[in-house]
Amino acid sequence: MPITIECVRSTSVDGIINGVEVQGFINDFSSQTKNQIALVSVSMALDIVILAIPDLGTTTIAQTLCSCSFLLGVGCIFTGTMVQHFCERM
């Protein structure tokens, strides 16, 4: 289930945070992050293949798109790892 604003708002009622709902929210968010990291890893592998095979990504546009996708993937993995680290500490 995707995380929505309503899911975040349901964790607090009158300024009092419900610990059970917060833990469920964190667990759901952590599992979604793990799935996204897996998808990004596959996407990064495809970017590397496109850039590594001669004559496949020879246009400037293809190289730029693959490079940007690769850098965004690195950022996503870094952010996901940090989120999982903070979720474990809670």
Summary of the structure (lengths in Angstrom):
residues: 90
radius of gyration: 18.2
end to end distance: 21.3
largest distance: 60.7
contacts: 216
relative contact order: 0.13
helix: 77%
strand: 4%
